[in-house]
Every structure is written in C-alpha cells, then in structure tokens.
Amino acid sequence: MESYLPAVWRASIGSKSPSLCNRRAVDVTNSRVLIFVHIPKTAGTTFRRVLERQYSADEVLPLYESELGKELASIPPAQMNRLRVVLGHFYFGAHAFIPRPSTYVTFLRDPVDRVLSHYYFVRQSPEHEFHEFARQLNLSEFLAYCSRSTHGRSDDDQTRQLAGECGKPSSQVEPAEMLLAAKRHLSEYFAAVGITEEFDRSLILMKRILGWKRTLYTRQNVTRGRPARHALPENDLSAIYRYNKLDLELYSYAAELFREQVSAQGGALARELQWFTKLNAAYETLGRLNARISRPRRSSYRD
C-alpha cells in the first residue's frame, strides 16, 4: 500500500480498514474532502489540471494505483486533517475510508466516443498492458476480448466504476443491480456531475458549486487519429452498443442530472459561460504559441 502514496503523504501503514458504508453527501463546504472519480477518456486529465490548481500540493492526494482508496485509512490524523482532494481511477467508495465529511465529482462521456477514444489511445500507447492486443484486433474483436478478461474489462466501464465494489469484474452482481447502484451514487453522493461533451459548461457549474477561481485550461491527453463515429463500420458500432448497454443508460441519466444542476444556477451560469468560452479560447491559443516558441530549434549541423 505504501508505494501508492506520494512522499508528502507516506507514513506508517495501519492494519485496519473500515467497511464500506452509506454516507449521504450534503451541503458542500470547504471542510469537506472532495473525491474525484476519474473515469478514463472522459477529459479527466484536463479536468485534473484545473482541479489541482485550486488547492496547495499538500492538500491533494492522487491515488491512481488504488482500486477503492483503502490507502486513505492508513494516513495519520495530522495529514488527514490537511487533505482536501483525493483523485484517481478508483471505484466509488473512497469516502468510507475518510474520517471526515466528503463529497464527489466526476465526468461521464458518450459511450461511443469514449470507447473509440480508449481503443485508439491503447493502440498508440506501447506501455499499456493491452497495447499488443489493440494493435492486432479490430475494434469489435478488442471489445470482445476485453469483456472476457477478469482484470481489464472494457464493457460498461463507467457504470462499473461508479457502482463501486459491486462493479468490479470479479463481483457476481446482476447488471440491473449494478446500474441501480451507479445511479444512486450519482444522485446521492456527487456535488456535481460533469458531461465531457459539455466540458466548459460542466467546469463553470463546478466552479460555482465548489467556489473555485482559476478554471482556464488547455486540453490534455487528447487521443489523435481516431475516426469519427459516423465513419465507423456497422459491426463496430453495434459492438459498442452491445458491450455498453448500461453505460448508455447511465450516461442518459447523468446528462439529466447535469441539466437539472445547470438549470438550478439560472441565467448567471449562461452569462459566465459565454465570457469564459471566449477567454479560454484565447488562453489555449496563447498556450500553443508559448509551447511553439519554447520548443528547441533543430540545429542545421549534423552531430
């Protein structure tokens, strides 16, 4: 466990871990620990950069090698009292290991686009454990292979992660029960639910709910060279639908929660969004120019 913790959080490891429990999230305040369930390929890396800028380094704990965040139970009280943010690719449930009030945020993405992005990301990433399989198999074959894996399933990923422990591939849970758990967690525990296709609007929503200030961003970890969904062969599109039936329903449910949260903010959010979109476009352009200027020039001489 200790290897999961950054140096600033590393400490002696306790022997006990609390059991999972239902703790309903209530009003968001600065005293609450914010837990970001980072679902892969939902613009979470871009969002993470924004999130981390809101807090000091010793207040943020990344747990990207954790399954449920159990390592939190081993953090000494003095360090736990400083903690304000926990983030990672873990399943829902980290709040059960935090002896303080907490709340969650996450992003969901249209399942077709998310699967496409994931597949081409794996193909382009030699360090990924499924890289060779993605290179050898077409999309529908890759989905079939991953769905049979006991440790790397790619079917209904978003539902599994938000369902918590009952969504893990090793669990014997009926799909309907898993979907119900994911929906219940989103409605009861999450201060805000973001939608990748509405990234700017989601960011402004979270800014207003959580009291953030510095929310300008540049896109991170973008998968290049993937085809548009309308260019997909019919069998690949059918495979995505077949292996992600729960995600399709969960995404629809999350989008409705998102619309309700946006509506509750009134016209002020729309006005702030209009200003923010223009400002961030200029910010991204400036970032690209700075990156181009700072890039080392190639020497005209041969080494």
Secondary structure, DSSP 8 states (H G I E B T S, - for coil): -GGGS-TTT-----S-----------S--TTSEEEEE--TTSSHHHHHHHHHHTS-GGGEEE-TT-SS-GGGGGS-HHHHHH--EEEES--S-GGGG-SS-EEEEEEE--HHHHHHHHHHHHHT-TTSTTHHHHHHS-HHHHHHHHHH-SS---TTHHHHHHHGGGGSTTS---HHHHHHHHHHHHHHHEEEEEEGGGHHHHHHHHHHHHT---------S---S---GGGS-HHHHHHHHHHTHHHHHHHHHHHHHHHHHHHHTTHHHHHHHHHHHHHHHHHHHHHHHHHHHHS----SS--
